[in-house]
């Protein structure tokens, strides 16, 4: 538990020898652990298999819609009702789509780029546009902006949400800022839950852009590791109350409730935004897979059923996240070379090394068989200005593997940190 | 069987009285038949329900991929193999996607609008662009162009495909023409099958636009009413042979093989186009619903199994299409006021009235309880220059209903035609 920064070169070198031996031992075991993505484990996916028990005869909706056939652009009525309950909005403020909420976000932004959004100053593609990007954040959000030529402005992420002082200042001055990416609950990768005050300020702030939108990726709304999910102020309500009803674009999916590649996604927004979305969606497609929606509704039923189901996920997830904390605490606690988050839900732990160490840590961990999300991924343009953030995704590997991978990661952090300290000495 | 155009006003008026009586009798029955879209009937959808027999335990691909989890942007390997066989291309020339091939086409064009296509002169959205539109054609194709600001040039559709003389002349002269919509087999709505010569000319022709693309919507590749599907020259092969490998963009789906709203779609193209598509798709989504792909592959298996399955569809479809021909022949044959196609497969029959009658026929048919696709739908901008084309979609209603609807349609055509002839007299 000694702060490594207080040790002299000799002590550091001695430590380094022990660590190298541990590292080589790991390497000799020929591990191949993939911790690059937040994937549910097979045990979690098993929880939803009963959804298919009656699939062969399960094709009529409660009002008699044949879910095998065309139609229903906005989703099955009972699926809209379930997601309305899930997101705390009215049924006609919901669109239920296909398997990917990421695709729904991408497609919303593509529509904004080509056509512009309601109340806006024309297509986003015809002027300079920028998004605010609280970071560390979700690499796939940033990739969408990069692909579509939308500039990105990094924003610090605090324990209660993004740096609202900075945000209010920027959006008031710069009409090119048309959006912000938010994962408001159990944020990827930090586990942050936005406070009511932050949500209120996001809803109320005055923006120079008349068509400013909050992309509210509420992917982990019910994904606590223990007990009730953290409360989160309803963004759509807050935006309506603040006189900015079109500002909120809310996304959710069952990717991490049922099946990661084969769940159901949904979007919630004002009726104006919903109408605008459906007008364009109706050109793109005839409608979503209603059979999958029907199976999901009959399996997930209502919020109490969903919460009971999520408790079963939590029973699998919590020991893994506990192991991350335990191993990191034992190996790195008090050593002054890393700090990390301790989320109450979600899929990730965010760890910061000393400045300039993350790339090297991830490289040598990979050489010993543990693949982590590439350094920089949690920042716009994959550039972590301090090269220190590492996203830990412990959900997929088995419990033992998580423990092993965390120990190896800690050894790698120690090794790289010591090298850094020795170089600085 | 008398040509109505040879009758005098008195004879026409007498006929009109009889027809009005028949029309009023229909109207009194309070029918509500929807023939607006090419939807499979419930009996057809039942054919694929056995796909779900093992859904609860069916989640591992043949190579052990867990189809419940993330990954596999280009589709499940065995699904790619099946569609490669279906479309006559190599496995790495195929992307297997979600439920909607229309969405795949829309998204391809959106990518072209925003980013441009390989070998192209930049984003389509930054210059004047036009598509050639053989018509009568598919309204949803035309709607995509209209939404995205791509001009449409109507092209006559003959028995063996579109007017190639006109096409060759236009594409050679006008570099704004970057695409053509084709439904090459059992075309919507005429049932046309493109001849080998037409396919060859499409592949070989010189185009002023370096990035000209053929959007080859092969939705009805195996959808014959009896016996083997009609042969169709392989467009990708023809384009490769002609030195235009990037020209072919081929789409297909199981919407009318398994489930109309919940099938699997695929795209085939050169490796250059596939790589380009995947690069952008990888930003939009993590991957398609592989569980649905797996179920489809295990159910449809190979081409002999697909053809045997389609024979069961044909057994349901043929009597309905026979009824359309029988009733139209009996009621309108030799009367000189309408002609119609007699497709060997697909989902539609195309009927032309005398000029200027289609809108009124569809209006009075709806008043008597039979809804047809709105007049003009089969032309760009919903404008049928001669107001004569009616799309007949007999797949969804029951056999008796098809017969009734066709009789009513014939009565409506006769009534409106007689009024027209009387007005001209």
Interface residues (C-beta under 8 A of the other chain):
Chain A: X37 X39 X40 X42 X45 X48 X49 X50 X52 X53 X55 X56 X57 X59 X66 X67 X68 X69 X70 X71 X72 X98 X99 X100 X102 X103 X106 X107 X110 X113 X114 X125 X140 X143 X144 X147 X148 X255 X259 X260 X261 X262 X280 X283 X284 X285 X286 X287 X288 X289 X290 X291 X292
Chain B: X37 X39 X40 X42 X45 X48 X49 X50 X52 X53 X55 X56 X57 X59 X66 X67 X68 X69 X70 X71 X72 X98 X99 X100 X102 X103 X106 X107 X110 X113 X114 X125 X140 X143 X144 X147 X148 X255 X259 X260 X261 X262 X280 X283 X284 X285 X286 X287 X288 X289 X290 X291 X292
